[in-house]
């Protein structure tokens, strides 16, 4: 039987030194490292995947009677919904910023 039925969400980490002296901005870096934007997006996608996998595991455990706590599944579903909302918001804000950049006359 599973004793640790509520797992906390992992921290997304620092998004970098935005506006700092050594900040190179959001463009591609010359040393081949991933950009800040890519790191943030990959982190958000991975969080969605992890929380969805946790929901599926909790659904299986609850349906097979391996979880006694009925609150575990709704908590996992709420976490998954929140991470999906964050990813959708990031996507929407990115598209808004892209559309604003397209409107700029050069």
C-alpha positions in Angstrom: 0.0 0.0 0.0 1.2 3.4 -0.9 2.0 5.6 2.2 3.2 8.7 0.4 0.0 9.4 -1.5 0.4 13.2 -1.9 3.5 14.2 -3.8 4.4 17.9 -3.9 5.0 19.6 -7.2 8.7 20.1 -8.0 10.0 23.7 -8.1 10.5 25.1 -11.6 13.7 26.8 -10.7 15.2 30.2 -11.4 14.4 31.6 -14.9 17.7 33.4 -15.1 19.2 36.8 -14.6 16.7 38.8 -16.6 17.9 42.3 -17.0 21.2 41.6 -15.2 24.6 42.7 -16.4 25.5 39.3 -17.8 22.1 38.7 -19.4 22.2 38.2 -23.1 18.5 38.6 -23.6 16.1 36.0 -25.1 17.9 35.4 -28.4 20.1 32.4 -29.2 23.4 32.3 -27.2 26.6 32.0 -29.0 28.0 29.1 -26.9 25.3 26.7 -28.0 23.3 26.6 -24.8 19.5 26.6 -24.9 17.9 29.9 -24.7 16.1 31.1 -21.6 12.8 31.0 -23.5 13.3 27.4 -24.5 14.2 26.4 -21.0 11.1 27.9 -19.5 8.8 26.3 -22.1 10.5 22.9 -21.8 10.1 23.1 -18.0 6.4 23.9 -18.4 5.8 21.0 -20.8 7.7 18.6 -18.5 5.6 19.7 -15.5 2.4 19.0 -17.5 3.7 15.6 -18.5 4.7 14.7 -14.9 1.5 15.8 -13.3 -0.6 14.1 -16.0 1.3 10.8 -15.4 0.7 11.2 -11.7 -3.0 11.6 -12.3 -3.1 8.5 -14.4 -1.2 6.6 -11.7 -3.6 7.8 -9.0 -6.6 6.8 -11.1 -5.2 3.3 -11.5 -4.3 3.0 -7.9 -7.8 4.2 -6.8 -9.6 2.0 -9.2 -7.7 -1.1 -8.0 -8.3 -0.2 -4.4 -4.6 0.5 -3.6 -5.4 4.0 -2.3 -7.6 4.4 0.7 -7.7 8.2 0.6 -10.4 9.5 -1.8 -8.9 13.0 -1.8 -5.7 12.0 -3.5 -7.1 11.9 -7.0 -8.8 15.3 -7.0 -5.6 16.9 -5.6 -3.5 15.3 -8.4 -6.1 16.4 -10.9 -6.0 20.0 -9.6 -2.2 20.1 -9.9 -2.4 18.8 -13.4 -5.1 21.4 -14.3 -3.0 24.2 -12.8 0.2 23.2 -14.7 -1.8 22.9 -18.0 -3.3 26.4 -17.3 0.3 27.8 -16.8 1.4 26.2 -20.1 -1.6 27.6 -22.0 -1.0 31.0 -20.5 2.6 30.9 -21.6 1.6 29.9 -25.1 -1.0 32.7 -25.3 1.4 35.3 -24.1 4.1 34.1 -26.5 1.7 34.4 -29.4 0.6 37.9 -28.3 4.2 39.0 -28.1 5.0 37.5 -31.5 2.0 39.2 -33.1 3.1 42.5 -31.6 6.6 42.0 -33.0 5.1 41.4 -36.4 3.3 44.7 -36.3 6.5 46.7 -35.8 7.5 48.5 -38.9 11.2 48.3 -39.7 
